[in-house]
Amino acid sequence: MKCCSLRDKVDELNRKKDVVSLILSYPPMNSMNKERHKNWVRDVLKITDKVRRETKMFSTGKTESVSDVFSETVKTIELLLKHSLDDIEAYVPPRIIKQMCWQTWPITWPDEKSSNLAVNFATRHILEEIENPEVQTIRVLGRDGIRVISAVKDLPQIPKRFDIVIQVDTSSGIKENIAFQLGISLNRGKLSEFLKTKSFLIFLDEHFGWTNLYEVGKKWWNSNNIQKIVCITSQECYPRTVTEDLLIRLGDHLLSWELFCLNFGKIVHPSCFQHKAVDVVEKCCGHLLAVVLMARALKRVQFDFNVWEHACYMLSLQHNRSQMVDRVLCNALAFILGRHSDSAHECLKYCALYMERKEMDKVDLIQQWIKHALISKFDEGQKIVGDLASAFLLESSKNGSSIRIREEIREVLVNSLFLFPGGRGLTKEPSDEEWDKFFEIQLMNNKFSKLPNCPNCPQLCTLFLQNNRFLRAIPPLFFQHMPILHIIDLSHTKIRSLPHSLFGLAQLKTLLLRGCKLLMELPPEVGELYNLKVLDFEGTEIVRLPVEVGKLTNLTSLKMSFYGDTDDRWKDDQYYLSRIIPQNVVCNLLQLEELIIDVSPDDKRWNSNVKDIVEEVCQLDRLNTLQIYLPEVLLLNDLWKNASSSSANISGMHFRFTVGSHMKRIISRVPLDVAAKFGEQERYLKYVNGECFLIEIEKILEEATALFLDRHSTATSLSEFRSGTMKNLKCCVLAECDEIQAIVDADVNRYLNLESLEYLNVYYMKNLKSMWKGKFQWGALSCLKVLALYTCPQLTTIFTSNMIFSLCNLEELLVEDCPKIESLIVIHNPNYAKSMLKFQKLKKMSLHYLPRLVSISDGLIILPKLEWMSLYDCPSLKTLYPGEVQSKDLRTITGEAKWWKELKWNDSESFGPPNLDAIFVPIYWDKDLTTQLAEINVQHQARMQETEPSQQPVGPGDSLKALAVEDRTRSKQKQVA
């Protein structure tokens, strides 16, 4: 065999090894199978090292015959290449594994959060391999490698495990840089002698070229110590020649995201749900089975935002028993089973208890369900089997005639002492006898109105009662016999008070009271919960914080809302002298990492005491998340100045600041969903009723990722901010700023490009005339995904021709109630290369209430990827061009039926609306537009589902392999002439 052919085989083997190693770093993986794969990885490392040595012998002429050197090696390699991945293919389709092995996997990075996923999973992967003595050198390939190194270095176990942890640049000599940092001479091998005696972790920062990691440190290794070299390479492509023990491609660590998309289908409008989908994947913690289960469960509900919110909440629940070895899968099952019928739940429970690890004939299984009175009809059983298999809870083989339950699911259902009737709409609470044997009870989302008086729960650790809208009171002795309760969630119930027995729970760590709008008082006895770490009463009507909260020195998270009575008629002087938060309470909670204070802007008590609160907040050294309302801009300066003189660091903090005096009764006209999305941002500034741009605002904006400018009275454009203040801005909402005439005015500030901005929403701008004034800078708005313009009566220009090239990432455009708009694009230069004008990624376009609109693009083919076109109350738009609806992805057109019938088609006698009737959906004038569009959007999402996971086996007798999440493409495209 020729050396080059052998090298190809070794490269192929090692790429498979790298992929297997990556997947082994993700749960779930049966311990026996995991050990089998790990032994195989060890064998691959050994044969690779042998090939290196034998190749060197051959190249130096120490052996004459190629066959003498490589014959046995080749046989071993070919045998190792046949290593079976059937158990892995139960979750990861063979097609994806093959693409990962050959580095042909089309990696997509949906947003910044997805790159955080990749960094976190790669960090976990490296940490696992640090424990593997056979892996000495690791190369990390990808654009965020430096973030991975920082994350690994920050792990608390790293300095405990290694004597030396250093990072060196490879561009000016590796040994020289290491010796310099360690203060050691390179003479007479002193560096090698020194490193041989140490456990070291050396990070190599590789900017140019490729470092041969096999040659680095050959004389440093000592099997008695833990010694690792990790090299980061920012380039995405790598000319593979195996010089490291393990190659980690950061893009491959988007595996869980790709699995989610594969099982859910196409997430059509990223601006609405992609962010939430990434949240779901993140909270699955890389658990591949949980990712698949959640994707299929959410596919059943499509795009119901409340359900997705609930899914994220359920996945993040914590458990407190050591036997709860699979928290993520347990939480996923709790969410999924809560959405299935009682019959399906009972049938699955039967499978868990009686099927064990055996397959069972489907007909026999359904007959057993009927025999045990779980169902009454065979057809009902057929449907339940199909539903559970589609949900990935059961697996079918032999063309669907044989059924078995997944072992991981069976173990959770059998071994976990859980009560799971959440989300069933129960009108009666479980009996006393049902409480005493469980250590976690999930009774959320039901309809019962009362609880047992004094249930005996000696093992209960976690109790979820949230979203029981009819629950108005908790019996006084309800918590009396729950001695080891750790977590209570009473959120979104109608309770008015907390029972005295709750404050005897000495081991309680989490108390959640979110959205209990009838709860007006937090009793002083709360100070007796000394072990409490999380206290959350956001969205309550509590009037003031009891001073006893200052005793809760173990608190790490405190979320508060104060919305007491704001009617001045019933308040005396003593009320105004009282404090919402007593003095020296906040500064006493030194373990706080998260502090959220939500107050009514009308509450004069807050305005009189907020300066003191700011000073106390700045004493919290561990704080990393802060939400606060500051009625005066100068308070930002106090916050910044005091934080700078303490250990608190605003620049590294997640903050949500609302600045500026305003009245609660003046209701913002910004839609609630937009305000909610803005509130999800990690570092936001909401500036209300401002009169100028002060230095304090600009300082915060340098760190902010989101800006809400509400009713600013003097600004004429965002360009009035100092250059560089918005370099990190990703989300911007502008509302009722009457003096703004252009979003950006390059004549005022030519350096403001908003190059990171992804979402721009503009509302009720009385004098806005154009998006951009002056010379457009190349690269400006290049990350913009969503643009929404509402009620701008003077707006005449949205896009100019020189803006189109830069808007290469725009995915959604909404223009509503802008009466002077005549066309989306204004072309000033008639000689412009019109054929180059394209919104390459625009998928959704909605144009509503535009009485002067006569043309979308004047016939230009600017929308090659359009999927949704909504046109309503645009009476001057009497003609469309074929090129404006030429997208092969177009699935939905909405508008008035009369308008559609009378529509004319320019430049074509043969082309007309009959070709598009199948995708046209009428909008009726006598019904609410928003409601109609929401209903049409649900249908549209269904049309856009281009992949559907296979539920049946792909090969006879191979039940595990049949479970692979294979995508099956269905052609749904309509023919457009």
N, C-alpha and C positions, 0 to 999 in steps of 0.2 A: 504494500500500500504506500502511495506517495505521502510525503509529510503534509502537503497542503490538504489532501483529502482527510487525513487523520485530524488535522487542526479543525477542519469544518465539523467533523463528528464531535470533537471535544467542545467546540463552541456551542453546538446544538445541545449537547448534554448539559453544559453549564447553564445555558439559558433556561432549560427546563428546571434545573435545580434552583435557579434564582426565583422562578415563578412559584415553585412548590414551597420554598422557604417563605415567600411573601404570604401565600395563602395560609400557611401554618400559623402565621402570626395573628390570624383572625379566628374568633370563635364562630361556630362551634366545631369542635373536632374530637371525635371519639379518641380516648387516650391510647387505645391499642393501635388504631390506625395512625395516630400521630407519631407514635414510636416507630412504626414501620417506615413512615416517610422520613423520619429523622435519621434512621439507620441508613436509608438509601442516600440521603444527602451526605452523610459521612463517607459512604463508599465513593460517591462522585468526587468529593474533595481529595480522597486518597488517590484515585486513579488520575485525577488532573495533576496532582503533584508528581506522580510517577511519570506521566507523559512529559512534563517539563524537564525532569531529570534525564529521561531517555533521549529526548530531543537534543538536549545539550551534549550528551555523549556522542550522538550521531554527528552533530555539527562540528565537534572538536576532533572527529576522526578516531575516537576511542573504540569504535566498533565498525566493522566493515559491512555487515549485512543488515539491510532494513528489516527484513523478515525476522532476523534474530532479535531485534529490539522490540518490534511492535506487534508481532503475531498474537501473542496472548493478550496484550493490551487491547487490541481491536476487538477481540471476542468479548472481553469484559465490558467494553464501552457499548457494544451492540446489545448486550444483555441488559445493561443498565438503562438503555434508551427504551426498553420495553416495559419499564416500571409502570404498573397500573395506577391510574388516577380515578378509578370508578367512584370512590367515596367522595372525592372533591367535586367530581362532575355532577353529584347530586344537587349542588348549589350553584356551581359555576359552569356554564355551558362549555362544551369542548371547543366550540368556535372561538370563544373569548380566550381560553387557555392557549389555543394555537396562535392567535394573534399576539398575545403577550409574549409567547416564546419567540416568535419571529419578528417582534418589534414592529408589527404592522397594525397594532390596535389604534384606531382613530380616537385619540384622547380629546375630550372636550372639558373645558373648565367653565362651569356655569357662572360662577361669581367668586368673590374673594373668600366666602365661607367655604367653598369647595376646596380651594387651595389650602385653607386651614385644616380641612379634613385630611388631605394628603400629607401635610406636615405632621399632624398628630399621629397618624397611623405609621408613617415612616419612622418617627421617633420611637414608637412602641416596638416596631420591628427591630431597630438597632439595639434597643434595650434587651430584647430577647436573645439576640445573637451575641451580645456581650457575655452571656452566660455559657455560650457554646465554645469550648476550648479549641475546636477544630477550625473555627473561623477567626483568622487573625487580621485579615485586611478586608475592608469594605469600601466600595465606591458608591457614592450617592450622586445620581445623575438627574439634573433638573434645575429649573430656574430658582427654586426656593431652598436650595441646599444649605445656604447660610443660615436660614431660619431653623432648619433641622438641627444643625450643629449647636445653635444657641439653646434650643429646647433640650437637647441631650445634656449639655453642660450644666443647665439649670436644675436637672433632676437631683433630688437630695441624696440619692444613693451613690452618685458618681464620685464625689470627693471621698466618700467612705471606702469605696472599692479600689480606687487607684491612688498610688503615691504621686503620680505626675499626670496632670491634665493640661496640655498646651495646644495652641493653634499656631501653625506656621504657614508662611507663604512659600509656594514651590518655585516661584519665578527667579529667586536669587540663591538657590542652593538649600536643599532640605536639611542636610546634616549641619551646615553652617548656622542656619537659623535656630535649629534645636539647641546646638551647643551654646549659642549666644544667649538664648532665653534661660538655659540652665546654668550659665556661667561656668562652662567646662571647656577645657582646651581640646582641640581635635587631634593633638599630637599623640602618637603611639597608641592609638585605639582606646583612649580614655573614655570617649563617649560610649562606645560599644560595651566596654567593661562596666560602666556606670549603669546603663540602661538594662543590662542583663540581670542586674540585682533588683530591679524595680518593677512594680506593676504600673504600666503606663497606658494612657489613652492619648494618642497624638492625632490631631485633626490637621489635614493638609488642605489648604485652600488653593485649588488649581485653576488658574485664570487662563493659561494658554498651554496647548500641547497636552500630552497624555503621559502621566507618570507611571512607570513600570513598578507597580506595587510589589511584585514578586521579588524585585531586586532591592527594594527599600527595606532596610533593617534586617537583612539576612543574618547578620551577626548579633542581633539584639535579642533574639527569641530565647526564652527560658521557660520550659513547661511548668516550672514551679510557681510562676507568677501569671497574673492575668495581664495580657499585653495585646493592645489593639491599635490598628492604624485605620482611621476613617478619612477618606479623601472625597471632597465635594467638587463636582464638575458642573458648571452652570449650563453647559451645552446640552441640548436635548438629544442629539444624535451622537452615537458612540461607535467608532470603527472597532468592532469587537475583536480583541485578541485577549485571551483570558490571562490577566496579570493580577487579579484580585480573587479572593475566596468567595466574595459575594458582591453582586451588582444590584443596587436598588434604584429602579427608575421611579421617580416621584409620581409620574403620570399613572403608573400601574396601581398606585395606592388610591386611585379614584374608583377602584373595583366596586366598592359597595354602592357608590353613586350610580355607576353604569348598570349594576344589577337591579337597582330600584327602578331606573328608567325602562329597563328591558321588561320588567314584570308589570309596571304600571302602564306603560305606553308613552306616547309622546306628550310631554308637558307643554301644552300649546302656547300659553302666554306666560313666559318667565316673569314678567313684571308682577303678576298676581300671585303665582303659586310656586315658582321655582325656589324662592327664598325659603318658603315653608317646607318644601320637599327636602331641601338640604338640611333643615332643622331636624326633620324626622330621621334622616340617614345619620346625622351626627349623634342623635340620642340613642340610636341603635348600637353605637360604640363599635362599629365594625362587625357586629354579629350577623353573619351572612344569612342564616336562616331567618332571623328576625327581620332583616331588610326585605327579603322576599315575601314574608308573611304580611308585613305592613304595606308593601307596595300593592299586593293583591287585594288587601282589605280596603285600602283607600281608593282603589280603582272602582270598587262597588259603589262608592258614594260620590265619585268624581270630584268636583270642586266645591264642596261645602266647607267654607272657611272655618266654621265653628267645630266641625268634626276634626279637621286637621289640627286645630288648636288643642282639642281634647287629646288627640293622638300624641302630640308632643308632651303634653302634661303627663299622660299615663306612662310614657316611656321613661320619664325622668324620675319616677317614684323610687324612693329608697326603701330598702328592707333591712331588718335588724337581726335576723337569725343567721347563724353561721351555715346552717344547712341549706340556706337559699343560695345555691351555688350559681344559678343562672338567672340573675335579676332581670336582665334585658329580655330574655325569652319569656319569663313569667309575666312581665309588664305587657309585652306584645300580645300574649295570649289573653290577658285580662281585657285588653282593648278589643281584640277580635271576637272573643266569645260573647262579650257584651253586645255585639252587633248581630249575633246569630240568634235564631229562635231557641226557645227552651228545649224543643224537641231535638234540634241539632246538637245543642250542648249536652244533653243527656246521652244521645247516641255516641258522641265522641268520648264521653266519660266511660261508657260501656266498653268501647274499643281499648281505652287505656287500661282498664281494670282486667279485662278478660282475654284480650288478644295477645298480650305480651309481645314476643318478638316474631310471632308466626303470622303468615299470610292466611287469609280466609276467603273462601268463595263469596262473591258479592251477594248472590241469592241467599246463601246460608246466613250471612250476616244480617240481611234485612229481615229474614224470618225470625232470627233471634231477637231483633229489636221489637218485632210485633209480639213475640211470645212474652217478652218482659214488659209489655204495655208501654213502650217508649213511643211507639207510633201505632197507627191503626190500619193503614193501607200500604200495600206494596209500592204503589206509585209515589207515595210520600217518601218512602225509604230510598227509592231511586233518585229522587230530587236531592235528598239530604246527602247521599253519597257523592253526587255530582258537585254539590255546593262545597262540601268539605274537601274534595279533591282539587277543585278549582281554587280554593283558598290555601292550598298547600298543607292542609292539616292531615289529610290522608293521602296515601300514594296508591296508585292503581297500576297493575301490570297485566300481562297476558290479554292485551286488547280490552282492558277494563273489567275483566271477569274476576280478577283477584285483587283483594284490598288488604292493606296493612297500615298501621299507624307509625309515624316516624318515632324513632326511639327517643330522641331528645324531647319531643312533645309528650310522649308517654311518661317519661321520668318526671317532668314538671307536674303533670296532672296527678300522678299517683303519689309522689313523695312530698308534695307541698300541701301543708295544712292550710288551705285557703278556702274562703267562701267567696264565690265569684258571681253574685247575681246583680252586678252593676249594669245599669242601662236597660233593665228588663221592664221598666215601667211598673214595678211592684206597688200595689196599693196597700199591702199589709206587711208590716215589718216581720223579720224572721222570729220564730218563737225563742224563748229563753234557752231551750235545750240545744238549739243550733249555734249558740254563741260560745259555749264553754270549751270546744275542742279545737278552735282555730287560733293561729297566731297572727293571721292577717285577715281582715274582713273588708271587702270592697262592696259597698252598698250605694255607690254614687248613682246619680241620674235615675232615681226612682220617684214614686208618687205617694209614698206613705207619709202620714202626718204625725206619727208618734213613734216613740222608742220604748223598749222594755224598761220597767222601773229600776231594776237593779240586777242586770245580768252578771253571772259569774264567769269571768274571763281570765283565769290564772295565767294563760299562755299568750294572751293577746299583746302584740307589739305594735301593730299598725291598724288604724281604723279610718276608712275613707267614707265619709258621709256627704261629700260635696254635691251640689246641684240637685238637692232634694227640695224643690220649690215649695212643697206643702209642709215641710217640717218647721214648726213655729216655736217649739219649746223642747228642752231636754230635761228629763226628770231629775230632781235634786240629787238622787243617789246613783245616777246612771254610771258614773265612773268609779264607784266605791270599790269594786272588786276587779280592777284592772291594774294590778300592782306594777307591771313592767311595760306599760304602754309608752311607746317612744314617739309616735307620730299620730296627730289628730288633724283631719281636714274637715272643717265644717263650712267651707266656702260656699257662697251663693245659696244659703238657706235663709229662712225668714225668722231666725231666732232673734229674740230681743235682749237676752241676757245669757250669762254663762253660769252653770250650776256650781255650787260650792265644792262639790266632790272633785271637780276638775283640778282644783288647786292643791289637791293632795297627791297628785301624780309626780312623785319625786324623780322618776327617770324620764319624764317627758322632755324631748329635745326639739320637736317641731310642732307649732300650733298655727294653723292656717285658718284665717277668718275672712278671706277675701270676698268682697261683694256682699257681705251681710249688711244690707242697707238699713235694716231696722235696729241694728246694734248701735247704741249711743254711748255706752259706758264700758270701759275696761276696768274691772274691779281692782282695788289696791292689792288684793291677795295674789295677783299675778306675780308679784315680787317673790313669792314662795317657790316658784318654779326655777330653782337655782341652776338646773342643768339645761335650761332652754337655750338652744342655739339659733333657732329660726322663729321669729314672731312676725306674722304678716296679717295686718288688718287694713290693707288697701281697699278702697271702695266702701268703707263703712261710714257711719254718721257719728263717730265718736267725737265728743266735744273737746276733751283734753286728755293728755297722757298722765297717768298717775306717777307721782314721784318715785314710787316703789320700783318702777321699771329700771331705775338706776342700780338696783341690786342684781340685775341679770347680767353679770359680768362675763358670762360665757357666750353671750349673743354674738353671732357672726353676721346675721342678716336681720335687719329691722326695716319693715315696710309699713308706713303709716299714712292714713288719710284722716283729715279733720274737716268735716263739713257739718258743723253744728248749725243751729238756727242763726240765720243772718238778718232776721227782722229786728231792726233797731228799737222798735216800739216796746219790746219786752225786756230790754237789757238795761241794767243799772250801771253805775260807775264801777261797782265791784267786779262786774263781768269784764270790763275793759282793762281793769288792773290785773286780772288773772292772766296766766301764761298758758298757751297751748301746750308747750313743752317746758316743764319746770327747769329752773336753772341747775346746771351741773349734772344733769342726767345724761345727756349725750356724751360729754367728755369722759364720763365714768365707764363707758362701754368700749374699752380699749381693744377688744378683740373684733370689733365690727369691721367687716370687709365690704358689706353692702348696706347702704342707707338710702331709703326713699322716703321723702316727706312731701305729701300731697296736701295742699291747703286750698281753701277758697280764697281767691284774690280779694274778695270783699271783707275778709276777716281782719278787722283793725288790730286785733291782738297780735297776729303774726307780724304785721308791719311794724309794730312797736318793739318786738323782741327779736326780729330776724338777725340783726347785727350780732347779738350775743350768741345766737345759734351758729352763725358762720364761724365765730371765733372758736367755739367748742368743736365744730366739725374739723377744723384744721389741726386739732390735737390727736386725731385718730390716725395713727401711723400705718395701720394695715388696710385702710380704706381703699378699695379699687373700683367701687361703683357708687355714684352719688347722683341723686335726683332732688332738685330743690327749686323753689320759686323765689326769685329775688326781685322785689318791686322796684328797686332803684339800680341803675347801671353801676353806680359807684361801689355797690356791694360786691360786684365782680372783682374790683380792685382789691377789696379787703380779703376776698377769698384767695386771690392769686398771691397777694403779698404775704398773708399768714401761712399759706401752704408752702411758699418758698422758704420761709424761715423754720419750717418744721420738716418732719420726715414725709409728710403727705406730698404726693406728686400728681398734679392735675394732668400733666402731659402724658402720663402713663395710665390715666384713669378712664373708665367708662363713665361719661357724665351726661345728664339730661338737665339742661338749665332753661328755665323760662324767665326772661328778664323783661321788666317794664310793667308799670302799673296799668291795670285794666280791671274792668268790672265783669263779674261772672254773668250778669244778666245781658250783656251785649254778646249775642251769640255769633260766633264765627260762621261764615257761609261756606267754609271749606267742608267738603263731604266727610262724613265720619270715617269711611274706610281709608281715605287719604291721610287723615289725622292719625289714625291707628297705625298705618304703615310708617309714618314719620316717627311715631313713638317707639317703634321697634329698633330704630337706629341706635348704635352703641354710644355715639358721641354727638349729641345734638344741641343746638342753640335755637330757642324760639325767642325772637326779639319782637315785642309788642309795643305799639304806639311810640316808636322811636322818633326822634327829631333830628338826629345826625348820627354819624358813625364815629363813636368814641374809640380811643385806643384800647379800652377794656374789652370792647366787643371784638375788635380785630385780633387781640391776643387769643381769645377763646376760639375764634374762627380758624386760627392757624392749626388748631388741634381737632376741630370739629369735622365730622363726616356728613352732617346734615344741618341745614339752615331753614328755618321757617320765619320769613319776614312778614309780619302781620301788621297792616295799617301803619306803615312808616310814612311820616308826613312830609319829608323833604327830599328823599332820595329820587334821583332821576334815572339811575341805572346802578347795577351792581359794580360797575367800574369805579365807583366812588370809594370802594374799599381799597386799602393799600395793596400793592402788588404782592403776591405770594400768600395772602391770607386765606385763599380758597383752594389751595393746591390739593387738599385731601377731600374736598367736598364731593359727595356722591349723590346726595339727595337734596333737592331745593324746592321749597314751596313758597310762592309769593302770593299774597292775598291783600286786596284792597289798598294797595300802595298807589295813591292817586296821582302822584307826580312822576312815576316811572314812565319813560317814553320808549326806552329800549332796554332789553335785558342786559346786553353788553354794549357799551359805547367805546369803541376802540380809539376814538379821538380823545377821550379823557384818560384812558389807561390801556395802552396797547399790549400790556403783558398779562392781562386777565383772559385766560383761554378756557377756563373751566374744563381742563383736560381730563379730570377724573369723574366728572359729573355723569351719573347714570339715569337719574329720574328728575325731571323738571315739570312741576305742576304750577300753573298760573291761573289765578281766579280774580274776577271782578277788578280789572285794572283799567280804570276810566280813561287814561291817556296813553296807554301803550300803543305804539304805532308800528314797531318792528322788533323782531328778535335780536337783530344785530345791526349796529350802526357803525359805519366806518369800514376800514379795510379788515377783511376776514383773515385771521391768522391760521396758517396750515397746522392741523392737529387740534384746533379748538373743537370742543364738544365731540371729540372722537370716541368717547366711551358712552355717549348718550344712548340709552335704550328706550326710554319712554318720554314722550312729550305730550302734555295735556294743556290745552288753552281754553278757558271758559270765560264767556262774557267780557270780551275786550272790545268795546264799541268803536274804537278808533284804529284797531289793528288792520293794516293793509298788506303787510309783507311778513310772511312766515319764513320761507326759504328763498335765498337767491341762488343762482346757478353755481357760484363758487363755494357755497356751503355744502352741496350735496356730497362731494368727494369725502369730506371730513366726517359726515354723518354715516359712516359705514356700519355702525352697530345699532342704528335705530330699529326697534322692533315693533313699537306701537305708537300710533299718532291719533290723538283725539282733539278735534276742534269743534267747539260748540258755542253758539250765540255770539258770533263775531260778524256783525252785519256788513262790514266793508270788504271782507275777503272776496276776491274774484277768482283767484287761482292759487294753488298751493305754492307754485314756483314762479318767481319773477326773474325773467332772463333779460339782463340789461344789454348784453352783447349778442347781437343776432348771429355773429360768426362763431359763437361758442360751439364746441364739439358736443352737440346734443345727444349723440348716441352713447356718450360716456356717462350721462346723467342717470344714475340708478341708486335707489335705496336697496342695497344688496340684501338686507336682512329684515326689511319691514314686512311684518306678518299681519298686523291688525290696523285698519284705518277706519275711523269713525268720524263722519262729517255731519253735524246736526245744526239746524237753525241757521243756515248761511244763505240769506235771501239773495245775495248778489253773486254767489258762486256760479260761474259759467263754464269752468273747466277744471278738471283735476290736474292734468299735466300737459294740456294742449296736444295730446296725441303721443307724447313721448312714452317709451316703454321703460318706466322708472320703477315698476313694482314687480320684479321677477319672482319674488317669494311670497306674494300676498296670499293670505288664507281667509281673511275676513274683511268685508267691505260693507260698512253701514252708512247709508245716505238717507237723511230724513229732513223734511221741510227745507229743501234746497230748490225752490221753484224755478230759478233761472238755469238750473242744470238740466237742459233739455236734450243734450247730446253727450254720448260717450264715444270714445275711440276704442276700437278693438284692442289696441296695445295696452289700454288701461285695465283690461280684464284678462290679460293673456297668461297670467300665472297658472302654471299647471297644478299648483297647490291650492287654488281658490276653491273653498268649500261652501262659503256662505255669503250671500248678498242680501241686505235688508233695505227696505224702503216702502213708501206707500204703493199700494197696488195700482192706483190710477197713474202715478208717475211712471212706474215700470211699464205699464201698457202703452203709454204715449211716448216713451223714450225713443230717440232716433240714434242711429249708428253712423258716425261720420266715416267717409272714405271707403264705404263698403256696402254694396248692395246685397251681397250674399250673407253677410254676417248680421245676426239680429238676436234679440232676446230669447227666441225659442230654444236656442242652444244652451241657455243658462237658466231656463225655467226650473230645472231640477234642483238648483241650489238657491233660488230666490225665495225669501221668506217675507211675507208682507207685515208691515207695522200699521196698526190701526190708530186713528187719531183720537178715538173716544176711550182709549186705555192708556194707563201710565207708561210712558216710554221706557223708563228705567226698568220697570217690572218685565215688560215685554222683552227687552234686550237681555235681561238675565235669563229668561226662559229659553230664548233662542241660543244663547251662549252655551247652555247645557247640551242642546242638540249638536251644536257646532263642535264641542269637545269630543262627543261620541264619534263624529265624522272624522276627526283628526287622529283618532287612535289607530296608528298604522301598524302596531305590533300587538300580538296577543300570545301570551305564553302557552306552550303546549301542555295539555293536561294528560295526554296519553303517552305510553311508552314508545320509544323509538326503536327498540329492539326486543325480541322475545326473550323472556326469562331473565332480564336484567333490570330488576325493579329499581335499584338505586340510580343506575344510569338514566333510566326513563324519567327520573325526577328532574333532570337537568332543565334549567330554565331556558328553553329554546325559543327564539323569536320566530314567529310565523307571519310572514308579510301577507297582508290582504290588499289587493288592489281595489281602491275605491274611487279612483280619479274619474271625473266626468270629462267627456270629450268637449273641447271648446274649439270651434272652427277658427 
